[in-house]
């Protein structure tokens, strides 16, 4: 205890010897250390949060958070409330406690569990359809980017008349958190089509929450006609521009593509017939009649021609009254081809391509050669009405000069920012070193040995040894002699 009191006394004495600046720096250093320690303790004391549920609806999130509040479990919300985070130690217990609160657990085949034995055939069919729709919706919601989904099946009544039989159709509504790719849309279409007998991919429609048609009935996957035109124009322009940049150099050619696409949809059927070569006849018959008599009619005979696929008659007559008639019928085999074509919205009907070439480099290659290259790269079809225009003009340099000035200004700003960062870092380093030196000086003063005294006064010019001896003699036994060896005027042992 005495040692602690002595250390406290020496600390107070050392602080009293500080100047105002030293005291200020010492207080700032102590405050920084205290605040840093408190922040570190709070950070180390925070629990680690993990995902309890992700991509859930607002109704499900409300029910889950109410249960977490009831259980006095801290939670955090992310992704606009669609993701719930809880401490890692409570994930398993709360997931079990809140599993029955999710709306997806109330649909699907669980509907069949509550069906009684007295249910009618209509109720059984409707419940079975709802069960399939619920299972499909839950499966689609597990796809990345789909926050919620709803499936509706249109199942026609069964009939014994095949001519009146209709195919089932399905509509899918998806609430997406991020745009779906064409592969994901195709996956949804094939998933739904394979879930019910007789349902085909052409009869599945997919629509998102923005009202965009991702897949239409009879039209297949894809967006609107304008989206198809924009996609085709961008792809064709990039292909032609890349080729011209390598031939003429970057910035020496500008490409513009205008595409006309069809908005109509439906089916088109056509039939063609052709006579088979060296094909055997399906059926043939012949009939011969011979008559003898007198008369001009028999003598003249009946003119006839030999035809194919028609009844043929051949007749000959003679002057003596003899007449012969032969009839032949032959049914040849025919090749029949039936073609059914599905008209998809967004089909390209015509395109126009305009290319502007810088006049300074136009002499490197002829205009006809450029036009042929562009036509080949873009798949131009003259029969369809596609056109290609290549023009040599002088390009404006204003944009290039403006870009160069902007680039120089950006580089100057970046250099200034780097210099400012260097100066700020240097100031921080120097300030840290100054604080470190002041703290080291403070620590040295706190732990500095006290100056030995004789008769209550300091001993000057003769430091103590490490063992506390003064010239081999204990300092307390020196008496009143001065450091220079003179006799003290007063004190023990004095003369």
HUZIPE-V87255 format. One record per run of one state. SS is the DSSP state (@ for helix, = for strand, . for the rest). FROM is the first residue (numbers start at 0). TO is the last residue. Records with the same first field share a line. If there is no record, write none. Layout:
SS: FROM-TO / FROM-TO
This chain:
.: 0-0 / 16-18 / 45-47 / 53-56 / 70-73 / 78-81 / 101-101 / 106-106 / 114-119 / 141-144 / 154-160 / 164-167 / 176-180 / 193-199 / 208-211 / 216-218 / 221-223 / 248-251 / 261-264 / 275-279 / 292-294 / 300-310 / 317-320 / 332-332 / 343-346 / 358-360 / 364-365 / 378-385 / 393-396 / 446-451 / 454-455 / 458-467 / 470-471 / 477-494
@: 1-15 / 19-44 / 57-69 / 87-100 / 102-105 / 107-113 / 120-140 / 161-163 / 181-192 / 200-202 / 224-247 / 295-299 / 361-363 / 366-377 / 397-445 / 474-476
=: 48-52 / 74-77 / 82-86 / 145-153 / 168-175 / 203-207 / 212-215 / 219-220 / 252-260 / 265-274 / 280-291 / 311-316 / 321-331 / 333-342 / 347-357 / 386-392 / 452-453 / 456-457 / 468-469 / 472-473
